[in-house]
Amino acid sequence: MSGFRLLALFAHPDDEAFPVGGALASHAERGVAIRLVTTTSGEEGEIRQEGAATRETLGSIRRVELSCAVRALGLAELEVLGYRDSGMAGAPSNKHPRAFINAPAEEVVELLVGEIRRYRPQVVLTFEPGGLYGHPDHIAISNHTTQAFRRASDETAYPHQLVDGVTPHAPDRLFYSARPKGFRMEWALALRGAGVDVPLPSPERAEEGTPPETIHLEMHLDRQLETKMACILCHRTQVAPDWPYHRVSREVALTVLGREYYIRAFPEVSSGDIVPADFFAGLTPEE
């Protein structure tokens, strides 16, 4: 699939792993060149393995983990922007002046338009507008990416970028990563059925997710399961020592990690259309 390019725009190290790692690995395996842009270093993440990092070193450690994950997935390029992890909604870190959610929208959109124009992807991938589970940084990157996708082809937008061979560019497709409503309960019940003692989600968390009828593609990634798991395990600070997927059958692991869900935001999907698992199906590669 030489000549195909995918630009993945996310907020934190590990965003490329848990929700979309299988799709990225699948497309990279078929020769798609994938550039990953992550807007923060994940400074507000948890430290789930004792001694893996300190609050002061977590951001730099997570950048190293992200580089490991990119190699595991076979991605072509990585860029980490200089914004700070905003943390979960309502956290004091939301007020940090460098928090991603406090960055001027126009500033971020301009950066992302530049990424699209320089890399010239046929496909752009980010989170769905609700950010999977309401994380403010996920919502922000979804909003900014959607605006950049629309404006990158407009020659009147940021004309100062159009030098040294850079021209307006209109990607063919925009995909959102999603999870169906009820996914947390489904995962917990699958693990419990395999003998792993995990708590059930609270009623509020059990309602997180996207209405299933708005999701266009359920991608099954049997062949990429081990690659995706290797990518996830690169994020050592974010994986608890008792990570359950080493303690269950491959079939159970596939139930949770081997299925990914996507919305095709552009072009619009008509009723009855089938969205292929190949993001590039029907497109012509660029030389």
Secondary structure as GFF3:
##gff-version 3
##sequence-region A 1 287
A	DSSP	beta_strand	5	10	.	.	.	ID=ss1
A	DSSP	alpha_helix	21	29	.	.	.	ID=ss2
A	DSSP	beta_strand	33	40	.	.	.	ID=ss3
A	DSSP	alpha_helix	58	73	.	.	.	ID=ss4
A	DSSP	beta_strand	77	83	.	.	.	ID=ss5
A	DSSP	three_ten_helix	92	95	.	.	.	ID=ss6
A	DSSP	three_ten_helix	100	102	.	.	.	ID=ss7
A	DSSP	alpha_helix	105	119	.	.	.	ID=ss8
A	DSSP	beta_strand	123	127	.	.	.	ID=ss9
A	DSSP	alpha_helix	131	134	.	.	.	ID=ss10
A	DSSP	alpha_helix	136	151	.	.	.	ID=ss11
A	DSSP	three_ten_helix	159	161	.	.	.	ID=ss12
A	DSSP	beta_strand	173	178	.	.	.	ID=ss13
A	DSSP	alpha_helix	183	193	.	.	.	ID=ss14
A	DSSP	alpha_helix	203	206	.	.	.	ID=ss15
A	DSSP	three_ten_helix	212	214	.	.	.	ID=ss16
A	DSSP	beta_strand	217	220	.	.	.	ID=ss17
A	DSSP	three_ten_helix	222	224	.	.	.	ID=ss18
A	DSSP	alpha_helix	225	234	.	.	.	ID=ss19
A	DSSP	three_ten_helix	236	238	.	.	.	ID=ss20
A	DSSP	three_ten_helix	244	246	.	.	.	ID=ss21
A	DSSP	alpha_helix	250	257	.	.	.	ID=ss22
A	DSSP	beta_strand	259	266	.	.	.	ID=ss23
###
